[in-house]
């Protein structure tokens, strides 16, 4: 199992991850406020259709519909007694889609954050977080995932807890953190410093990168920092939101990105040094198609300057001026 992603990286210059499961399920009728992971049991055919759509669009990596399926987010929906059931079902759905794809598809067990800060800033302990990640990782492994995909993490102590948990479960792993417009995590960590910390640690991810955040321009900025910190030793992941969030009068969130914008983002991410590229919030199969097409037709270029990023995708910083760190 540990070689599934490594084999793809050996065969392809850029490996394409998928897009946003939550956005896709909302488009299919999931009500706001409902845990989308329940559809692994209640509507597996719809979850399967989303994964198949990403495969048809060109994705090489599929994340399970389990982002919020650890004990703490599930408890908020009175679902804490269904951790194994929901994770197992989510993994098996993707495994089925991948095995029928007719080409190599990596099945990644999606593991999001616990949903709050850890002690001493929050009420959950590091040990509790590690236990929550471990029980989720065990169920995902039982369901047949190739690796764990830890994402949208802001704090080092939570990331470390997740890594210890998946290692204990015997899963290889990819991890991504979320960086904001200030070019740092919510806890103040810069991308290059985080990558250097990881390089100096005992744990060895298959890849490490950035996801979510604000929009594609900021994500490319983060990728440049991660690549500087990686110094060629760790594969870098880019998984940007689909443009910027737009909130209507009814408080519904949509994203401004088009397939063309996401295609530009994908090429800039590649040129910046990312080798695994996908989309986060708002990214549908149509956006993935646009990314795949752009990567296939636009020649590789030098790493983008901040001026180019802002010309193509918009301001990187709140001031509209990039801090050339």
Steps between C-alpha positions, in 0.01 A plus 500: 500500500778742585626496142175609327578872505874449461440303180283775355756765586765293324282479189355852482645847525181625666249284686145635506304491824123546514280793596242584765274221619294732721426741216400212275267346757331835563435524127339155518265603779685466829341744743711763670597390849471129426810284535584399143666182626156354573445474126763223493219289648182679395591592141813305402404519132521882509833499682624245247387724213709789635811284518432365152461853369846587627646185344336586168639854527854364539568473872763249607430531874157470661438612858236310695187679618625498860643848561292552815478136607702508819328487837487874569328633185273196497402558863366841398251312280429227763690253282798415721387137521529461119869580448600158372185456292529832314874478439484139391217574257676807362820307436322209335311727260823655373678165489225370273522801268880480487510128430262544205675804352719311255805703603690556827301702750630572851239464776571756773324489836398859568563611859406857591568682829322443829332840474664701775830594657682255721615568855622728638305730265200267465313243704612187313829337593761380254441146625127527427571627150742216435243245617237653272730493198608145577149354512419675171822378338430144607158502334636658182775240481245222548303649212796467265655844464851525359601781731371755749450859382520740795375844396391851602713500814607830660709395802818296532382309806187380320697407190748304709216320679346400166834378366569289809151352468528398135849362555364294790224376269763400244395739223730708279383858483479834326437814704397855414465809715297814440671837464318834495551833320778590741695205363478310829284244673250624758772425756750723318713239323644581155495231227877478462551471875242226529662306218840533666352379829364193325831431328667505841241276664489122530185461294517463125194596293461385142424865426424822685329817388226758532125487458197725540595847627356793309549459127738387225734799516566451870539126447771552237679732743492220758632250246800719425580506871453125540727429205769721651477308826486159333827547312402214271467246782119487533232492231280812521119497484277786379124480562348846463149623553317573174546874490375720782188436710185696416215517755150590382214657697385158618853433631566234236868473410621457143841544342611735227738266319432379148662199326723752322612662826568163657694399190722805543542420870598141418769610255641758742501238777691263274747772404541592867608143573188307608476144370158410645233750396129502571222722626335569834174684584283573197697281260280274288579244232468773236774697672721191514445454125615857444810438709588179318455666160713799593781286637498291185515795260697775671878450507686501827647838590728647764370538853245782496589842634263668740417751229395218266292333770313823568454572130357156433313422824466819705656644813701269721484715813230712657696812404516385141878491526695178548755470773801354326618281783 
